[in-house]
Amino acid sequence: MSGGSDFYGTRKVDHFLEIGRGNLQIDEKIIEPWIKQCINNYRRSK
């Protein structure tokens, strides 16, 4: 899942997880499982 603003390449100081440009806002109920999955995948890769 992506809110359309990817976090790779040069640092984007105006990009934040959960809030994109304009009024894009992703509800915590949607993004929380995604973040947990990313953390679990990262831990398994170590």
KAGIFEN-V612716 format. One record per residue. N is the residue number from 1. RES is the residue in one letter. SS is DSSP state (~ for helix, > for strand, _ for the rest). PHI is phi in radians with two decimals (* if undefined). BURIAL is # if it has 16 or more other C-alpha atoms within 10 Angstrom, else .. Layout:
n=N res=RES ss=SS phi=PHI burial=BURIAL
n=N res=RES ss=SS phi=PHI burial=BURIAL
//
This chain:
n=1 res=M ss=_ phi=* burial=.
n=2 res=S ss=_ phi=-2.54 burial=.
n=3 res=G ss=_ phi=-1.44 burial=.
n=4 res=G ss=_ phi=1.77 burial=.
n=5 res=S ss=_ phi=-1.93 burial=.
n=6 res=D ss=_ phi=-1.50 burial=.
n=7 res=F ss=_ phi=-1.82 burial=.
n=8 res=Y ss=_ phi=-2.56 burial=.
n=9 res=G ss=_ phi=1.46 burial=.
n=10 res=T ss=_ phi=-1.18 burial=.
n=11 res=R ss=_ phi=-1.14 burial=.
n=12 res=K ss=_ phi=-1.96 burial=.
n=13 res=V ss=_ phi=-1.17 burial=.
n=14 res=D ss=_ phi=-1.75 burial=.
n=15 res=H ss=_ phi=-1.94 burial=.
n=16 res=F ss=> phi=-2.35 burial=.
n=17 res=L ss=_ phi=-1.05 burial=.
n=18 res=E ss=_ phi=1.48 burial=#
n=19 res=I ss=> phi=-2.30 burial=.
n=20 res=G ss=_ phi=-1.72 burial=#
n=21 res=R ss=_ phi=-1.32 burial=.
n=22 res=G ss=_ phi=1.24 burial=.
n=23 res=N ss=_ phi=-1.94 burial=.
n=24 res=L ss=_ phi=-1.08 burial=.
n=25 res=Q ss=> phi=-2.43 burial=.
n=26 res=I ss=_ phi=-1.81 burial=.
n=27 res=D ss=_ phi=-1.05 burial=.
n=28 res=E ss=~ phi=-0.99 burial=.
n=29 res=K ss=~ phi=-1.10 burial=.
n=30 res=I ss=~ phi=-1.50 burial=.
n=31 res=I ss=~ phi=-1.43 burial=#
n=32 res=E ss=~ phi=-1.04 burial=.
n=33 res=P ss=~ phi=-1.09 burial=.
n=34 res=W ss=~ phi=-1.13 burial=.
n=35 res=I ss=~ phi=-1.14 burial=.
n=36 res=K ss=~ phi=-1.05 burial=.
n=37 res=Q ss=~ phi=-1.12 burial=.
n=38 res=C ss=~ phi=-1.09 burial=.
n=39 res=I ss=~ phi=-1.11 burial=.
n=40 res=N ss=~ phi=-1.08 burial=.
n=41 res=N ss=~ phi=-1.10 burial=.
n=42 res=Y ss=~ phi=-1.11 burial=.
n=43 res=R ss=~ phi=-1.10 burial=.
n=44 res=R ss=~ phi=-1.19 burial=.
n=45 res=S ss=~ phi=-1.36 burial=.
n=46 res=K ss=_ phi=-1.39 burial=.
//
